[in-house]
């Protein structure tokens, strides 16, 4: 099945829209297929402000208006406890709210941007999507992350190689209370990292700024590209300036960025 075939079968859809490359390309494909596709962005404490701005701008370039919903994700004590199942509870709440609003707007088919490279298995977030009958056209059509990057580049999309944007809650170990001020601090630290790379004329990096425990703040980067010691020192200095309330940061090379606290 192709995306055109999917949208021919489902010409009226709501889309959980983050502004990331997956949901952005899916929105583009829906528009090109002539579907009535309405994107919804859910604003929580777990996304930095620039992600919402990017989502609104990208949709605007396609001539599509985004409906922004605000949700206090931390109002659910199951999410606020930050357990290993945090993604399940959070995604369940987000997509329930989105599904209800979309239905009220006349949209009964709900989509998300999961692709064929995303491991399904029994991952908590995937389980929530299945339970709520959320469709994932990219995955159903067999489009991998590499396919999406390639297709996005062909459309002229601004940042077809955009890195993953997992929510800020993933920067904390299970069980640590996700205070709003703490999440905002981590977002500020990550903005500082982007600023250092931009000032050096380097492409946007793939990294995570994590509070590994109450005493350790670590900037996790991949082994490649290799970063010079002086550059790492500048990263640590700028993060410390941005979030003086957090422990002094260390730059740590890791083999893979995702699933850190599951391996810890």
N, C-alpha and C positions, 0 to 999 in steps of 0.2 A: 504494500500500500504506500502511496505517496501522500505528501501533505495536501496536494490539490484534491486527491481522492477523499482524504479525510474531511476536508472542509466542504466538499460537494455533498457528503453524507451528513455533515453537521454544520449547516450554513449560519447558525446563530449560536454564538458561544460567549461565555465569560472567561476571562483569563486572569489568573493570579499573576500579577506583573511586578517583577522586582527591578526591572531595568538592567538586569544582567544579560549577557549575550544570548543565553538560551531563550528566555522569555521574550527578549527583544526580537530575535530572529523569528520566533513563532508568531509574534504579532505581525511582523512584516509579511510572513507567508500567508497569514489569514487575510490581511488587507489585499495582497496581490491576487488571492484566490476569489476575491469579491465577497468574502464572508462578512456577516454582521458580527464583528468581534469587539467586545468591550473589555478593556483592561482595568483591573482594580489593583490599587496599591494599598497595602495595609501598613500603616505607620505604627511602630511600637518603639519601646526603649532599646530594642535590640538592633536597630539599623541606624547608622550615622546619617546625618542630614543630607550629605552629598548624594547618597544613593537615591533618595526621593527626588532630588533635583534632577539627577541624571534620567530617572524614569520618566518624569514629566517632559523633559526636553526631547528624549528619544521618541516618545509617543507623539509629541507635537510635530516633529519632523515628518511623521507619517500621516499627519492630519487627523489624529485620533485623540480624543479627550480621555484622560485618566480619571477614574473615580477614586478618590483617596478616602480610606476608612481609617479611623483611629481606634486602636484597641489597647487597653491596659493589660498587657500579657501577664504582668506580675500580680494582677489581682487574683489570679488562680493560685491558691496555695501550693498546688502540685508543681507548678512552674517555679514559683518563688523558692521552693525548697531545693531546686536545682539538682534533681536526681539523675541517674543514668538514663531514665526515660523522659528527660526534659523535652527532647525534640518531638516525641510522640504527643505529649500533652499540649505543647505549644502549637504544633501544626494542626492538631485536632481543633483547637480553639480558633485559630486563624481561618481555617477553611470552612468551619461551621459558620462563622460570621460572614465570610465572603459568599458562601452558598446561599445563606438567607437573604443577603442584600441583592445578589444577582437574581434570585427567584422573584423578589419583589419588583425588580426592574424588567422581568420578563425573560430572563435567561435561565434555562434549566440544565444546560450542558456546561460543566465547569472544567477548565483546562489548567494544567501547570506545565512548567518548562523542564521537567525531568527528561533526560536523554538516555540513549541506549548504553552509554558508558557508566551511568550511575548504577552502582550495585543495588539490586533490589533485596533479595534475601528476606530477612525479617528485621531490617533496619526500622527503628521506631517511626521516623518520618514517613517512610514508604508505607508502613502499615496504616498510618492515619489516612493517607491518600486513598488507599484501597478501600478502607471502611466507609469513606465518604463518597466513594464512586467518582473520584476525580480522574479525568482522562489525561493521559500524557502523550500527545500526538508524536512528539519527537522520538520518544521511546518506542511507541507502537509502529512507527515507520522505520525503525532501525537506524536512526541517525545518531551517530556517536559524537562525542565532543569534538573530535578532529573534523568530522563532516560539517558540524555547525560552524566551527571557525572558518573553514574553507568557504562555505556558502555565504556566511556573513561578510567575508571579504569581497565576494563577487557582487554583493548588493551595494558596496561602497559604505557599509556601516562604519561609523567613526572609529571604533576600537574592536575589531573582529577577534583579536587575541586577548580580549579582556580576561583577567584572572578571576577565579572563583571568589564569591563574596559571602562566605558563611556568616551567620549572625554573631553578634558580639557575645552572646551567652557561651559560645564555644571557646572563648578565651579564658574561661574560668574552670577550675576543677569541679567535679561533681561534689555537691554538698556545700560549696561556698556561696554565701548569700549574695545574689546579684543586685547590689544596691545601684540605684539609678546613677548616682554620682560616680561610682566605680566604672560602670559601663561607659559613661560620658568621658571619663578620664582615659580609658583604653582607646576610645575613638579618637581623642585628641592626640594621643601618642602615635597612633597609626597615621594620622594626617601629617604629623611631623616627619615620619619616615618617607611618605610620598614626597614631601617638600625637599628632603635631602636629595633624593634621586632626581627630582625635577631640576634642582639647582645645578646638579652635576651633568645635566643633559643626558641622563640615562633613562631607558624605558622603565615603565612601571614595574615594580618588583612583585614577586609572589612571596608573601610572608604572613606571619601571624604574631601579634604582640600578646603574650599570654602571662597572666599572673599564675604561675605554676603552684605557688602556695603563698601564704601571707607574707613571706619574707623574700620571695623570688619573682622578679619580673624579667621575662626573657623574650627577646625578639628572635623568633624562629625563622631561619632562612634556609634555602636549599643549598647544597654544595656548589652548584653552578648557577649563575656565574660566580666565580670566586671574588670575594670582596677583600680589598686591601685592609691591613690592620688600621691604618689611619682613617679609612672610610668607616670602618666599624666603630671606631672611637667617636667619630662625628655623629653617627647614628645614635649611639648611647647618650651623647651629650644633649642632642636635640630632643630626644624622648624625655630625658630627665627635666629639661626646661619646660616641656609641655605638661608634664604630670609630676610635679615635685612632691605630691602627696603619696606617690607610690614608691616602692623600693627602687634603688638604683638599678637600671637595666643592664643586662648582659646580652650580647649577640651570640646565638647558639646555632650551629649548623645541624640540620636534621635531614634524614633521608627522605622523609615524606611529611607533608604538612597536615594532612587530614587524620583524624582519629587519634590525636596525641593522648588525650586523657583516657581513651579506651585501652591504650597500650601501657599507660603509666602504672 
